[in-house]
Amino acid sequence: MRPTQAPSVTFAVPGDLDTPTGGYGYARCVIAALRARKWQVGVIDLGGGFPRVGADQRAVARERLLVAPAGAPIVVDGLALGALPDEARDAARSHCLIGLVHHPLALETGLSPAMADAFRASEIRALAATRHVITTDHSTAATLAASYAVATARITVALPGTQRVEFAHRSHDGVPQILAVGAIVPRKGYALLVTALSELRDLSWRLTIVGDRGRSPETAAELDDLIERARLRDRITCTGAVRAERLDALYRGSDLFVQPSWFEGYGMALADALAYGLPIVATQTGAARRNVGSKAGRLVTPGDAHALARALRSLLADARARAHCAAAARAAAQNLPSWDDTAMAFEDALRRVG
C-alpha cells in the first residue's frame, strides 16, 4: 500500500517573500503553518514593482505562473493579481488560481480617480479568473462581494494569526512612548498623525514610526519634510523597516500604539499591539472596531486629525486610563486567532477547490 502523498500548494508573491511588511509577513506565517500541517508548499517570485508594472514584467509573471506545477493550486497575492488580469486568465486554463486579497488596490489612498477606476476594473477581471478568493478580513470579503463581482460562496476569510507574547513591564524615563507600525505609504495616514501630534506640544511624548520607506519614497520624503516643518524632529523617529528582534523591543518599550490609517484590510500590527498589552488609538477601519472594542483604546473617524489629537491626549495625559486600556488589550488579545487557526481556514479553502 503506497503512502498517501502530502497535499501541495504554490504561493505566487510579488518580489521577495522576506519583505518586511504585513502582507508578506502574513504569507510567511501561513506558509510555515501549512508546512507544519504537512503540506508541501512552493513559492514563486513574480517579480517586483507591483501593482504598477509594464508589459515586460507582466510577461515574466505570466511565464512563472504557467510553469508552476499544474497539480497544485496557486495562491496569487492580490498586490500582483490585480495587475495581471490577462495573465491570470491564461494561467487559469491550466492551473487552479486562488486570489489572496488583503485589500483592493483601488482603495489605496492618494490615487487619482482615473487610476482608482483602472485598478478596480483590472482587479475585477483578474478575480474573475480565479477559482476561489481568500481574504484577510470580513470587511474585505464584503467589499469584494458588493463591488468586485465575487460571489460570497467563492470567498473564504482567513484572519491573520497573532503570536502569543509574554507581557513585559515597561520601564523608561517617564515620557510616554508612542509606536506606529506600517509601510510609509499614503494609506497609513502618518501625515495626519504628525498634524495631530503638533496639537499636543504641551504634553510629554515621543513617537517611533516603524515601516518600509522604499514602497513610496515620495511619501517618506514628504513625511520627513512635514516633521521638520512642524519642528518635531526631536520627538519623532522614523526607523524604516527593522528586524523582528528590534520590533519586539519597541513594542515592549512603548506605552501607546497608534494606527491612523485611512483604510485597512485587517491591521496585523494593531493585533500585535493588543498582544503586547498596548492601549490603542486607531481609526475605525478594517478590524479595529471588532478587535479594539470600547475598552482597549480610542477609535476615531479616518482623516480627522483633530479627533485623533483628542484621542491621543485623553490617553497621553492619563496614565490610569492607559493602564485600564492595557488590561483590556491583553484580554482582547486572548480572542485573536492563532496562525494555526489561519492555516486551518486556508486548508479548508484549498481542499474545497482542489
N, C-alpha and C positions, 0 to 999 in steps of 0.2 A: 504494500500500500504506500503510494507516494505521499510525502509530506505536503500539507496544504501550503500553497505559495502565499507569501505575505502580500497584502494589498499594497498598491503603489499609487503615487500621485506625483505630479510635477508642478512646482511653483515657478511662474514666469514673472520676474521682477524687473523694474526699470533701473538698471545700474547695479551698484554694489550692495549686496544684501546687508553688509555691515554698516551702511549709512546710519548715523546716529539720529534718527527721527522716530516718532511714534509709529508711523506706518511700517517702516522696516523692522522696528522692534517687535511689532505685532507678528509679522511674518516669521521672524526668527523664533519667537516663543511658540507659535503654532507648529512650526516645523519640528522643533525639539520635542514638543509634547506628542506629536503624531509618531515620531520615531520611538519615543518611549512606549507607545502603544503598539509597537511592532509594524508600523508602516514603513515601506521603502519610499523615501522622499527625494526626488531630484530637484535641482534648481537651475533655471535658465536665466541668464542675464540678457535682457532685451536691449541693453544699451542705455546711455544717459540722455539727459536733455528733455525728458518728457515733462509735461504734455506738449510743449512747443517744439516739434521736430519736423524735419523736412522729409522729402521723398527718399533720400538715401537711407536715413535712419529707419524709416518705416519699412523699407525693403529688407534691411538687416533683421528687424524684428520679425517680419513675415517668415523669412528663411529659418530663423531659430525656432519659431513655433512649428513650422512644418516638419522639421527634422526631429522633434521631440517624440519619445515613444508613443505610438498610437494607441497602445493598450491601456494607458493610464490617463485619467482626467488631468487637464491642465488648469490650474488656478491662476488666472491672469490678474495682476494687481491693477486696480482701476486707474491709477495715475498714468499707466501706459495704455490700458484697454480703451479708454475713452478717446484716445487719439488714433486708434487703429481700427476703424470700422470696416474698411475693405479687407484688411489683413485678417481680422477676426473672422469675417465671412469665409475667406478662403481656407483658413485653418479649420474651421468648423465642419468642413466637408469630410475631413478625415480624422478629426480629434473631438473629444468631448471637452468643450471650453466651459469653465466656471468663472464668472466675474467676482472679484473681491473688491467691494466698493466701501471705502471709508467715508467719503462724502463726494457728491457730484462735482465735477470740475467747474461747472458754470457757477457754482456758489462761492468760488474764491473771491475774496474782497479785492477791489481795485481793477476789475476787468471792465472794459468798455461794453456797452450794451451789445454791440456787434460781435465782440469776442465771446461774450457770455452765450449769445444765441448760437454761435458757431460751435462752441464746446457742447452745448446741450444737444444740438442736432447730431453731432458726431457721436456722442455717448449713447444716445437713443439707438442709433444704428448699430453700434458695437454691442450693446447689451442684447439686442435682438438676435445676435448670432450665438449667444451663449445658451447652454442647456439649463443652467441654474445660476443664481446670484447669491453670494454671501455678503451680508453687510455687518458692520460692527456696532450698530445701534438700531433700536426700534424707530427712532426719528428718521434715520436714513432710509430704512425699509419703507416707511410711509411715504417719503418723498419720491422714491423710485416707483412705487405703485401709483401715486397720484399724478406724477409729471413725466415719467420716463417709460411708460407703457410696459412695465414689468408686472406681470400677474403675481398676486401675493403667493400663489401656490408655487411659484418659481423662486421664492426668496426664503433664505434661512438667515436668522440673526444669530451671530456668534459673538457675544460680548467679549471684549478683551479681558484676560485674566489679570489679577493683581497679586504680586508677590506678598506673602506674609512677612512682615519685618518686625523686629523687636523694638518696642517703643524705647526711646532714649531720652533721658532728662536733658533739657537744653541748658547750657551754661555759657554765657558770653558777657560782654561788658555792659549789659543792660539796655543797649539800643536795640529796639525791635528789628529783627532781620526779616525782610520780605523776599520771597522766592517766586520767580515766574519761569516756567519751562516750556519751550516750544520754539520751532524754527522761526527765524526773523523774516516773516512774510507779512503782507498787509493784513491778512485774515486774523492774525493773532492779536491785533489791537494794541501793540506796545506804544504807539504814539498816543493813544487815549490814556494809557496808564501813566505816561510821563506828564501829560497835561493834568491828570487828576492829582498826581503827587505834587505838582507845582503849587497846588492849593493848600498843601499840608506842610509848608516850611516851618510852621510854628511847633511841629511835633518832631520828636527824635525818631529816625528810621533810616535804614539802608536797604536798597533793593539790589538783588542779583538776578540778572536775566541770563538764562542758560539756553542756548539754541544755536543751530547751524546758521552761520552768517552767509553761506555760499548759495543758498537757494534763491535769494533775491538780493544781490549785492547793493542794488539801488535803495532798497528798503533799509538795509543795515546802515548805509551811509546817511540816509535821511534821519534815522533814529539817533545816530551819533550827533548829527548837527542839531537836532531838537534838544537833546540832553545838554549840549554845550550852550545853546541859546537860553535854555531855562536855568542855566547856572547850577546844574545839579550833578556835575561831573564828580564831585567829591562824595556823592551819596549813591550813585547808580553805577554798577559794574556790569558790563556785558562780556561774558566769558567766552562766547562761542560754544561749540559743542565740547563736551567734556567726557572723560572716561566714566564708566559705571561707578568706580570707587569714589571719584570726586563728587559725582552727583549724589551718591548716598550720603556723603559727609555734609553736603549742602542741605539736603532735606533734614537731616538730623540737627543741623545747627540753625534752622530757621524757626521763626515764631508765627509766620503767616504765609499762606500761599495765595497767589492771585492769578486768575485766568481771565483776562479782559477781552477774549475773542469776540469777533463779530459773528462767527459761526463755528461750530464744532460738530463732528460726527458723533464722537463719544467723549473724548477728553481723557486719554490714558494718564497724562501727567497729573490731572486732578484726582483721579482714582488713587494714584500712588501717594499723593499728598494726604489723602484720607488715611491710607495705611500707615503713614508715619505719624498720624495724630495731629496734623496741622489744621488750624482754623482756616476756612476758605472764604475768599471774596472772589466771586465769579459772575459772569454774565449768564442769563437764562437761555442757554443754548445747548444742544446735544443732550447728554445725560445729566447735566448739572443739577437740574431741579430734582430728579429722581434720586441721585446719589448723595447730594448735599442735604436736601430736605430743608427744614426750617430751623434746625438746631446746630448744625455743624458749621454754619457760616452765614454770609450775607450774599444774596443774589440780586443783580441789577439788570436793567434793560441793556442789550448790546448798543454800543455807540453813545451812551450817556456818560460823559466824563464827570459831570457834577455828581451824579448818583454814585458813580464809582468812588469819587473822593469822599462822599459822605459815609459810604460803607467802610472804606478803609479807616477813616477817622474813628468810627464807632468801635473798632477793634484795636487800633494802634493806641488809642488813649485809655483803654480799659483792659488791664491785664486780667482781671477777674472774668470779663466777658470772653477773652481769648481762652482762658482755662476751661470755661464751660463748653465752648465750641470744640476745643481739642478733645475733650472727653466724648462729645457726641460724634466727632470724626472717627475716633477709634472704634466706637460702637457701630457706626455705619459701615466701616471697613469690613466688619465680620460678615456682612451680607453680600460682599462683592464676589464675583465668580473667580475661581482659580483658573490657571492655564489648562489644567486637565479638563475642567468644565468646557472651556473653549474648544479643546480638541474633540471632545465628545460631540459637540454641535457640528463641527467640521466633518467628523467621521459619519454622522448620520446623513448629512447632505451628500457626501461622497458616495456612500453606499446606495443612496436612493437614485443617483444618476448613473452609477457605474454599470 
